[in-house]
Each structure stands twice: as structure tokens, then as C-alpha cells.
Amino acid sequence: MSNSSSSISQFLLLPFADTRELQLLHFCLFLGIYLAALLGNGLIIITIACHHHLHTPMYFFLLNLSVLDLGFISTTVPKSMANSLWDTRAISYTGCVAQLFLFGVLMVTEFFLLTVMAYDRYVAICHPLHYGTLLGSRACVHMAAAAWASGFLNAVLHTANTFSLPLCKGNAVDQFFCEIPQILKLSCSDAYLRETGVIVFSACLGFGCFVFIVVSYVQIFRAVLRIPSQQGRHKAFSTCLPHLAVVCLFVSSGMFANLKPPFLSSVFLDLLLAFFYSVLPPAVNPLIYSMRNQELKAALWKLMTGCF
């Protein structure tokens, strides 16, 4: 690691507010969102784990998504809340490395998992007779493990590359958490080109996953529209639309944040987009999935009524 990088003992994160009143408002808002995410995702994990009839590929992947969302929001929000509460901007160098690494693991794993979930819905609707063969328990475990392993390896590569660069433009990060593009802004001119190459490679893989999701849903909608009964179409859509809504929220905000033209860049817009792809999805995903899924709603209701 370079001397200029190792001389930095901490980074300064971007605050959401400057006045004490707004800092406390930010703390309360994030606390409410964080508790909602913990409750919603926790309930889904417990419900799927406790109800044997939900031990199917679709709910297995949903359980993995809920675990990811718990980790995702816990990586960024608690530190931001603590900084607002104690009126500070600091995060230690080690804390920043850990935050960037964990964020990278969870974000990439979630994207790969959403791709696997699109494949699950494609097979279930377009090839229902082969569903048990193509998505057996072993295949599901292998696909989930591959998503987690891909996220881990990707994060190791990016974190090692990013923090091996010489940082000579201060320690103020223009975001409320440590992420790769903001750390690269602190690197010396031309030193970031190596990491940029790795990012381009990862972006190509991400684009391939995005194309796969789009093609899968084109085939799914064509198959659903050929179902003769309205009840059958409604049931098929009820299992697909929540996943599609989650993909749109997560992917669209993340892609726009990283691919937007330079003239659209501003501190406020960057903060807003980061909120949409790092904070909002873990909080609203449980609501999206349980709203149209009658089977999951019934199991959740049974779990809650059984507890009280």
C-alpha cells in the first residue's frame, strides 16, 4: 500500500445535514427505515424457515435476498446514524475498507441473486414440467453459493485494487458511506486507470446479467399472455411482478448513479441516488414481496397470530 494512502488514518463522510435539528431528523428517519428493514426481512426469514410448504426454490432465493438486505442496510445506515447523532463525519481507515468491502460483496451478490431469481421465474412459467429437474435443491444451493462467491471475489478484487492506489486529494468522501467511485476521486491523476479497467470488466458482467433478466421477462410475459384463464394469468403475474419491481428499483437507481453524464453530477443527486439503491430496497423489498403474494401473506399472518 502506498505511503500517501497509509498516512490517512480516517476519512470524512458527507453529512446529510449541517444543523443539529436536521441531523437529529436524519437520525430518526434512518432509524425508522432501519428498524422497518430489520422487522420486514427478519419476519420473511423466520416465516420461510418455519413453514415447510415454503421450502421451494422461489422462497429459498427470497430468504437469501432477505439475508442480503439485512447485511446491505446494516453496512451503511448504522454508521451514518451514529455520525449524525454524535455530530461527526469521521470513519476510520479500517472501517472505510471494511464498509467498502462488505458493500461490494452484498451489492454484487444481490444483483447475481436477482438474476438467478429471474431464471427461477422463467423456468417456473415457461418450462413448468422441467421445474423440478432444473431447479432441484442441489441446483438451488449451487446457484446461491455461486452468487455469494462471485460477490466475495469481486469485492476482494475491487477493495484490494482501490486501496492500493495512492490517495493524494485529501480524505473527504463525497458520499455518506465509503464506495469505490468516491474513493477513486481521491486518488492521484492517472493512478485510478487500473481500477477503472476492473470496473469496466465488472460492468460488462453486470450488463450481461441485466440483458439476461430482460430477455427472461420478455419470454415470461409472452408465456403468461398465452395462458387462457384470467386466474392463471393473475397467479403468474403475482409471482413475477414483485421480483420485477425489486429489480427495477435496485438496478435502475444503481445504473443511473454510476452511468449518469458528468453534467448531471451534484452532491444532492449523488446522495439521493445512493439512498435509492442502498437504503430504500432493503426496507421496501419485504413489503413488495408480501403485497401480492397470498401464500407468503398467509404464512406471515399465521406466524404473527401464533406469536401473540
Secondary structure, DSSP 4 states (H G I P E B T S, - for coil): --HHHHT--EEEPPPS-SSHHHHHHHHHHHHHHHHHHHHHHHHHHHHHHH-GGG-SHHHHHHHHHHHHHHHHHHHHHHHHHHHHHTT--EEEHHHHHHHHHHHHHHHHHHHHHHHHHHHHHHHHHH-GGGHHHHT-HHHHHHHHHHHHHHHHHHHHHHHHHHTTS-B-S-SB-SSSS--HHHHHTTBPTTTTHHHHHHHHHHHHHHHHHHHHHHHHHHHHHHHHHT-SSHHHHHHHHHHHHHHHHHHHHHHHHHHHHHHS-GGG--HHHHHHHHHHHHTHHHHHHHHHHHHS-HHHHHHHHHHHHHH-
